[in-house]
Amino acid sequence: MTDKKHYDVLIATPASSYKAAYVDSLVATTRVLNEYGISYHLLNKSGSFIPSTREQVASDSYGHDWSTNEIAGGKYSYKKIFWIDSDIEWEPDDFMRIYDSEMDVSVECT
């Protein structure tokens, strides 16, 4: 058995295009993550059928492996996962506050 690759943060975004504010937020956040030595992996897939695209992002592939319910089919471990829509804007400080918390957080923006 091989050891799983570990990421401190998974950032999952099902989208084929991104708002400029999302890109700015993501770049600023990855800069902060790098400064703190926090490893991250971006999960992204695109498609026209949103539920299928979300499944592809979660499985980190274009095929479905129904033998596991683990993110990315258990290919790696992680501390936190952030599902962020491609039209969301945030500040790196807010991202880090959630990352540092011990609580599971779910925020839905409408």
C-alpha positions in Angstrom: 0.0 0.0 0.0 1.3 3.4 -0.9 0.9 6.5 1.2 -1.7 9.0 0.0 -0.6 12.4 -1.1 -1.8 14.9 1.6 -3.0 18.4 0.9 -3.9 20.8 3.7 -6.6 22.4 1.5 -8.6 21.3 -1.5 -10.3 24.2 -3.4 -13.1 22.8 -5.6 -14.8 24.9 -8.2 -17.0 23.4 -10.9 -16.9 25.9 -13.7 -15.7 26.6 -17.3 -15.3 30.3 -16.8 -14.4 32.5 -13.9 -15.3 36.0 -12.8 -12.3 38.3 -12.5 -13.1 38.8 -8.7 -12.9 35.0 -8.2 -9.5 34.9 -9.9 -8.2 37.8 -7.9 -9.3 36.2 -4.7 -7.9 32.8 -5.6 -4.5 34.2 -6.6 -4.3 36.3 -3.4 -5.3 33.3 -1.3 -2.8 30.9 -2.9 -0.1 33.5 -2.3 -1.0 33.5 1.4 -1.2 29.7 1.5 2.3 29.6 0.0 3.6 32.1 2.5 2.4 29.9 5.4 3.6 26.7 3.8 0.0 25.3 3.5 -0.3 22.8 0.7 -3.3 23.0 -1.6 -4.8 21.3 -4.6 -7.3 22.8 -7.1 -10.2 20.6 -8.2 -11.9 21.8 -11.3 -13.9 20.3 -14.1 -16.4 21.9 -16.5 -19.6 20.8 -18.1 -23.0 21.9 -19.1 -24.9 19.6 -16.6 -24.1 21.0 -13.1 -24.8 17.9 -11.0 -22.5 15.8 -13.2 -19.8 18.5 -13.2 -19.9 18.6 -9.4 -19.5 14.9 -9.3 -16.5 15.2 -11.6 -14.9 17.8 -9.4 -15.5 15.6 -6.3 -14.0 12.6 -8.0 -11.1 14.6 -9.5 -11.7 12.8 -12.8 -14.0 12.6 -15.7 -15.1 9.0 -14.9 -17.1 8.0 -11.9 -15.8 5.5 -9.3 -18.8 4.5 -7.3 -16.8 2.2 -5.1 -16.0 5.0 -2.7 -17.6 8.1 -1.4 -14.3 9.8 -0.7 -13.3 13.0 -2.4 -11.0 12.1 -5.3 -11.8 8.4 -4.8 -9.4 8.4 -1.8 -6.3 9.3 -3.9 -5.2 11.8 -1.3 -6.1 13.1 2.2 -6.9 16.6 3.2 -7.6 18.8 6.2 -10.3 21.1 4.7 -12.2 21.4 1.4 -13.6 24.6 0.2 -16.3 24.5 -2.5 -16.2 28.0 -4.1 -18.4 29.0 -7.0 -16.6 30.8 -9.9 -18.4 34.1 -9.3 -17.6 34.4 -5.6 -15.2 37.0 -4.2 -13.5 36.7 -0.8 -10.6 38.1 1.2 -7.6 35.8 2.0 -8.0 36.7 5.7 -11.6 35.3 5.7 -10.4 32.1 4.0 -7.6 31.7 6.6 -10.0 32.3 9.5 -12.2 29.4 8.2 -9.2 27.3 7.5 -7.9 27.8 11.1 -11.2 27.1 12.7 -12.0 23.6 14.0 -15.6 23.9 12.9 -17.0 22.5 9.7 -18.4 25.6 7.9 -20.9 25.7 5.1 -21.7 29.1 3.6 -24.2 29.5 0.8 -24.3 32.7 -1.2 -27.4 33.5 -3.3 
